[in-house]
């Protein structure tokens, strides 16, 4: 998830450790005294990150919570860019803390390790138990206890232009090596003679998609030995993946070196030639035959049409298609698993009401509503609610071999530092991969272990 925070390690470690403390991490309804002492309905606040949860689901949560408890649920949306900053300030403050919080799966370890969330281990079985996404459960655990649980998943896969692939005389690749070669071929042929054209659009700073090449070659971002985390960009397998990625960025992508993973669908939509042959639709001239994005991106991809007086995108299966990034081992390549966790603030005075909200969120009704809206349900029993169209199939298949970023206590600090963007940009710009990997291992290792 995208996060920006200066000195996040110090802020998180100090503000949360001092505010939540060790005792805060074990808060329960009986310990908090608020719900146990009074049967009055509890009015609670839920922080949702970004706009991924549709209004229909938000309305369901509010009306169901009121019907079950008599209390009022207020939902406040926080931007991903400001979330860590706001959580670091709000979670330790018992008078201003949100009661229940959606947090990025990559952010969860930082907050759980300093006692920011209540222990909900006793609810684990009731909320889904072993049916819940194992990797997401793990990043919400400390010392075997559950503090956050998965909210939804959204694995990444490929969207491509069928018409351009056909015109270039290539087919959907079956291995990672074939993919690397295919997108280079498409770029070279540029069959529609499109200006600023990429066979595969991937920005120089786009580490969230770029790490797939590290993972697919057996590398990783970090390892944990005896409780200490070490950055592993210098691992030979990581170097191999980074080298492949740089070759693609050089030969198949015209994305700027400063581009991240934001809105790549703009460029696949742009692969439509206008009359003069060198311009494309949209606000930018950049265009692509292939992009990599979370599954929910399909709502933003398609032909430009007008509905009710507004311009929107409508998927056209004759022009657009999907496929999962393949590995070289017959399985999908391991891609970064997007998504969120959810937990109860340890400082919340409304523990009982907050726990009641979790039972609603993890109910079969709500889990299926997530799936029907293209968000991967936390509970494996309800993945069928995603449907059986090409988007659901690609999402489930790509998620089957997906990976999370390291569950290091300082991972949120790593992301917030911008060092990964800096490193990947230097690699894309032609720097010495081995030397850069060693340089940034030395920078990232202390950040990984910051608590």
N, C-alpha and C positions, 0 to 999 in steps of 0.2 A: 504494500500500500504506500501511497505517496505521503511523506511526512517531512515537515521542515521545522527545525527547532535548534536554536543556538544553544550550545552547552547543555544538550539534553541529558547527558550522562550525569552531570552535577545536579541539575534540577531534579531529575527523577530520583536519583539516589538520596539526595538530601531532603527534599520536600516530602517525598512519599515515605521515606524511612522514618522521618521524624513525625509525620502526621499519622500514618497508618500504624507504624510500629509492629512488633511481632504479635501483640495481643489483638490488633485489628484484624489480622488475617484469619483469626479463628472465630470471628463474630458469628453468632447464630441467633435465631429469634429469641431463645430463652436468655441468652447472654446480653442481648441488646436491651432487653427490658421494655422496648417500645410497644411491640405487638402483644407480648405476653401480658403486659400490665393493662391493656385496654382492648376491648372487642370492637372499638370504633373503627369504621372503614378507614383505610390508609390511602391518602392521595400520593401517588408516586410519579416520578419523572424518569422517562427512558430516553437516553441519548442514542440516536441512530447516526451512523457515519455515512455521509454522502446520500445520494438519491436512489440507491439500488432497491430499497424496500418501497414498493409501489403504494400509492395512497389507499388502494383497496385493502391491503394488508394492515396498514396503520389504523384504518377505521375499524377493522375487525378486532385488533388488539384493544383498542379503547372501549368499544362497546362490550366486548366479552369480559374485559376486566371489571367494568362497572356492573355488569349483570351478576358476576360471580362474587364480588366483594362489596359492592355498594360504593366503592371509592372511585376516584377519578385518575385516569392515566393521562399524563401530559407527555407528548412526544416532541422532542427538540432535535432538529437535524444539525449536525456539526460537519464542517468540511474536513476532508481527509488531511488537507494541508495544515489545519490548525489543531487537529485532534490531540496530538501529544501535548502541545502547549497547554491546552485547556484542561486535559486530564491531570496533568502534573500540578496545576493550580487547584482544581476543584476536588479531586478525590480525597485529599487530606483534610478538607474543610467540612466538618459535620453539618454546618449550617447551610452550605451551598452545594454540597455534592449531589450529583445525579444519583438516583437509586440503582438503576440498571444501566449498563453501558455496553454498546457494541464497540469492539476494538479489533483492529486488524490482526489476523493470525500471526503476523510477524512482530506485532507490538506486544502481544500477550506475555511473552516471557519476562520482559522488562518489568511490567507492572505486577505480575504474580510473584516475582522474586523479592519484591520489597513490601509485600503484605497489603497491597492496595485493594484486593478483593476478598470477599467472604468465602470461607470454606463451605462448599456445597456438595461435599463428598456423599453425604447422606441422601442427597437427591439424585445421585448419578444413575442408579438403577431405574428409578421412576421416570427419569427424563429420557431414557433410551439405552443406558448402559453400553454393552458391547456393540450395539447396533450403531452407535455414534462414530463419526469419522475418527479412526485411531490417531492419525497424525495431528489432527486438530486438538484432540483430547490431550495428547502428550504435551503440546506447547502451553496448555493451561494448567499443568500439574506442577507441584513442588513437593518434594519429599513424599510422593505417593498420594497426595491429597489433591482434589479437584477444586480449582478456583474459577476457571472459565471453561465453557463448553462450546462446541462448534455452533455457529448460527447458520451459515450457508457456505457452500463452496462454488467456485466458478473457474474451472480449469480452462487453460488456453489451448486453442487449436488454430488451424489455418483457414483463412477465407481466400478464395482465388477467383480470377476471371476465366471462366470456361472458354469464352470466345478468344481470349489472347493465347491461352494454352494451345487451343486447337490451331490457331493461325501460326503459332511457332512450331507446330508439329511435335509437341511434347505431351506426355501423359502424366497423370498424378503419380508422383514417386512412391516407391514401395520401401525404400531404405533411406537412411539419413544421407549416405553418400550420393544416392540418386537425387535427393532433394537439393543438395549443395550444387551438383552439376546442372540440374534442371533450371534453377533460377538464374544461373549464370548464362545459360543458353538463351533463355527468354530475353534477358537484358541485351545480349549481343544482337539477337535477331530483331528485337523491337518491331514486331510485324506491323504495328499500326503507326509507326513513325511518330511516336508521342514524345514531346519534349520533356526532359528531366524525368525519365522513365526508369523504374526499378522493377526487376523481376521479382525481388523480395525487398520490401521496405522495412529496414530496421535501423533505427537511429544509433549514432555513436555512443550516446549515454544510456541506451536502453538495456540495462543489465537484467531487468525482470524477464525479458524474453531471451536475452543473450545467454543467460546461465543454462539454458536448455542444452547448449552444445557442450558445456562443462559436464553436466550431469550425464549426457548421452555417451560421453567418452570415459565414464567411470570416475570422474573427478568430483570435487565438492568444494564448497566455500569455506568450510571449517570443520575441525574435528575436536572431540572432547576426550581428554585423557586425564584420569584421576582428578576430575572436577575442574580442570583448566582447559580453556578453549584456545585453539590455535588456528589462525587463518591458513588456508591450504591452496591459495592461488598458484603456488610454486610446484604443487604436485604435478608429476609428469602427465597424468591424465587430464588435469585441469589445463595445463599448457597446450596439450593437443587440441582440446575443445576451443580454447581461445584463439589458437592459430587458424582453425577452420572458420571461426566466426569472422576473424579479420579478413580472410580471403573473400568471404561472401560480401562483407561490407565494401571491399575494394572493387569486386567484379560484378556484383549483382544489385547493389543498393546505392541510390543517389540521395539517400536521406542525409540531412545535415549532421555533422559531428556533434552538434549540441542537442539533437533531437532525443527525446526520452520515449516512453511508451504511451504517450498521450494521444488519443484520437487517431489511431492509424487508419481507421475506416475512411477518413477524408480522402486518402490517396487511392484506395481501391475504387471508390466512387468516381474519382477523377479520371479514370482510364476510359474516357469517352472522347473521341476526337471531334472537334468542331470543324467547321467548313475549311478553315485555312490550313488544317493539318498539323499545326504545331501548338495549339492551345487546347486546354481542357476545361471542363466545367469546374466550378467551385472557386474558393477564395485563394487557392494557391495553384501553381503550375505543376507541382510534384504529383506524380501518378505512379501506381503500382499494379502489378499483376497478382501479387500475393502479399498478404499481411498476416500477422499473428496477433490474436486478441482474445480476451475472455469471451465466453460463449454469449453473454448478453449483448455483445457488440452487434449481433445480427439485426437487432432492431434499428440500427443506424446505417445499415448497408442496403443498397438497392437502387432501383430507378427513381429519379426525382419526379414525384407526382403531386398534384394538388388535390387536397381533400378538405372540404368545408372551408375553402378559401385560404388554406394554409399549405405550404410546401412540406412534404414529408418524403421519406424513403420507403419504397416498397420492394421487398425481396422478389427477384425474378430468377427462378431456378434455371432458365435457359442461359442466363448470362453469368450468374454467380454460383459458386459451389463451396463445399467445405471438405477438409480432410484433416486427419490427425498427423502431426509431425511424426514421421516414423523413425524408429531407431535402427541400428544395424543388427539387432538380435531377434528380429521377428516380433518385437513388442513395440508399443508406442514409445517414443522418446520421453524420458522423464522431463516434464515441464513444471514450471512453478505453479503451485496450486494457489490460486487466489481465493479470497473469502474472508470470513470474520469469525471471531469468537464473541461470547457474551457472558457477562458476569455481574455480580452484585457488589456495589461499593461497600467496603468494610466499614466505612463511616456512616452509611445510611442509617437513619433512625426508623426506617420502614422495612425491616428485614422480612417480616411475614408477608406483606403485600408484594415485595419484590420476588419472593420465592413463588408466590401465587402466579405472578406474571410469567415466570419461567415455565411453570406447568402448562400455561396457555401456549407459549411459543413452541414447546416441544410436543404439543398435542398432535394427534394424527391430522386433525382438521387444518391446523396452521402449517404443518410440515408439507402437506399436499398443496396448500395454497402457494408456498414458496416454489415448489416444482412447476406448478402450472404457469408461473410467471417467469420461468427460465432460470431460477436460482436453485442450485443443487441443495436438496434437503440435507440437514445434518444427520438424519436417521436413514440408514440404508434400506429400511423397509419401505420407504416412500419415494425412492428414486424413479419408480414407474410413473409417478405423477408428472415427470418431465415430458412424458409423451414418447412417441416413437418416430418423430421426424428427424431429419438429418442433423439438426442442432442438438437434440437430446442425445442421439447416438454418438456424435462427436464429443460432446461434453462428458458422457459417461466413460467412453473409451479413453479419452485423454487423461481423465482423472484416475483411471485404474493404475497408472504408473507414475502419477505426479509426485512432486516432492515439495516440502516446505523449506524455507530458509532455516538456518541453525537456530535451535532453541536456546541460544545463549542469553544470559541475563542482560547483556549490553547490546543486543541486536538492534533495538530501536535507536540507540545512539549511533550505531554503524550507518543505518539508513539516513538518519537525520544529518549526519556529518557531510553527506554528499561525496564521500570518498569513493564509493562504488561508481557513481557517475563519472567522476574524475578519472578513475582508473580505466574504465571501459572506453572512454573517449580517447585517451592516450593510446590504447591498443588499436582502436579503429583508425587513428591518425598515422599508424605505421610505426609506432615505437617498438623497441625491443621487448617482446612479450616476456621472456624469461627475467630480464632485469627489472621490468615494471612489476612483475608478480612478486619478486623478492622485496622490492621497495614497499609495496602496499601490504604485503603480509606483515611487515614490521609495524606499519601504521595501524592496521586493523586488529591485530591480536590484543593490544591493551584495551581497545574499545569493546571487544567481545566480552571481556571479563569484568567490565565495570558494572557495579551493582548499586 
